[in-house]
Amino acid sequence: MIVTTTENIPGYRVLEVKGQVFGVVVRSRGIAGNIMAGLRSFIGGEITEYTSLLEQTRRHALDRMILNAKRMGGNAVVMMRFDSSEIGQTMSEIVAYGTVIVVEKI
């Protein structure tokens, strides 16, 4: 599966546009992680517990998007983006989205 943030894929021709696709994940940091992150926020600097959580969540959202794109019959996703938001004070939502297409090499 080709996934790109660009509108076109050099060297490929678009045969069909299947439509929009997304992969969404909502995650919560455990109580221990929140306590550690809270303590680190007093000192300053990167809060590695949250960095790790968000990296894993983005990867999970991307994997879900790719799975959904395959189910739609596509072999590429263009204009891929991430979006995120908070739900309450303890949960993060990450969405990977784009447009599913079928391409062939020129």
C-alpha positions as CSV (number, residue, x, y, z in Angstrom):
1,M,0.0,0.0,0.0
2,I,1.4,3.4,-1.0
3,V,0.6,6.1,1.5
4,T,1.6,9.7,0.7
5,T,0.7,13.2,1.9
6,T,1.0,14.4,-1.7
7,E,-1.8,14.7,-4.2
8,N,-0.1,12.6,-6.9
9,I,2.3,9.7,-6.9
10,P,5.1,10.3,-9.5
11,G,5.4,7.4,-11.9
12,Y,1.9,6.2,-11.3
13,R,-1.4,6.7,-13.1
14,V,-4.7,6.9,-11.2
15,L,-7.2,4.4,-12.5
16,E,-10.0,4.9,-10.0
17,V,-10.9,7.0,-6.9
18,K,-12.6,4.9,-4.3
19,G,-13.3,7.6,-1.8
20,Q,-12.2,8.9,1.6
21,V,-10.9,6.6,4.3
22,F,-9.9,6.9,7.9
23,G,-8.5,5.1,10.9
24,V,-9.4,6.3,14.3
25,V,-8.0,5.4,17.7
26,V,-8.9,6.7,21.1
27,R,-6.4,6.1,23.9
28,S,-6.1,6.9,27.6
29,R,-2.9,7.0,29.6
30,G,-3.0,4.8,32.6
31,I,-3.0,6.4,36.1
32,A,0.7,5.6,36.7
33,G,1.6,7.3,33.4
34,N,-0.4,10.3,34.3
35,I,1.3,10.6,37.7
36,M,4.7,10.3,36.1
37,A,3.9,12.8,33.4
38,G,2.5,15.2,36.1
39,L,5.7,15.0,38.1
40,R,7.8,15.6,34.9
41,S,5.7,18.6,34.1
42,F,7.1,20.4,37.2
43,I,10.7,19.9,36.0
44,G,10.0,20.8,32.4
45,G,11.2,19.2,29.2
46,E,9.8,16.4,27.1
47,I,7.2,14.1,28.7
48,T,8.3,10.8,27.2
49,E,5.3,8.9,28.5
50,Y,3.0,11.0,26.3
51,T,5.4,11.1,23.4
52,S,5.5,7.3,23.3
53,L,1.8,7.0,23.6
54,L,1.1,9.4,20.8
55,E,3.7,7.8,18.5
56,Q,2.1,4.4,19.1
57,T,-1.4,5.8,18.6
58,R,-0.5,7.4,15.3
59,R,1.0,4.2,14.0
60,H,-2.2,2.3,15.1
61,A,-4.4,4.9,13.4
62,L,-2.3,4.6,10.2
63,D,-2.5,0.8,10.3
64,R,-6.3,1.0,10.6
65,M,-6.5,3.4,7.8
66,I,-4.5,1.1,5.5
67,L,-6.7,-1.9,6.5
68,N,-9.8,0.1,5.6
69,A,-8.3,1.2,2.3
70,K,-7.5,-2.4,1.4
71,R,-11.1,-3.3,2.2
72,M,-12.3,-0.6,-0.2
73,G,-10.2,-2.2,-3.0
74,G,-7.5,0.5,-3.2
75,N,-3.8,0.1,-3.5
76,A,-2.8,3.7,-2.5
77,V,-3.9,6.5,-0.2
78,V,-3.1,10.1,-1.2
79,M,-3.5,13.4,0.7
80,M,-3.0,11.5,4.0
81,R,-3.2,13.6,7.1
82,F,-3.4,13.2,10.9
83,D,-5.8,15.0,13.1
84,S,-6.0,14.8,16.9
85,S,-8.1,16.0,19.7
86,E,-8.7,15.5,23.4
87,I,-11.7,13.8,24.9
88,G,-12.0,14.9,28.5
89,Q,-8.7,15.4,30.2
90,T,-7.3,11.9,30.0
91,M,-8.0,10.6,26.5
92,S,-6.6,11.5,23.1
93,E,-8.2,10.8,19.7
94,I,-5.9,10.4,16.7
95,V,-7.4,10.1,13.2
96,A,-5.4,9.2,10.0
97,Y,-7.3,10.0,6.9
98,G,-6.9,10.4,3.1
99,T,-8.3,9.4,-0.3
100,V,-8.2,5.8,-1.4
101,I,-7.2,5.3,-5.1
102,V,-6.3,2.5,-7.4
103,V,-3.0,3.2,-9.3
104,E,-0.8,1.5,-11.8
105,K,2.8,2.1,-12.6
106,I,3.4,4.0,-15.8
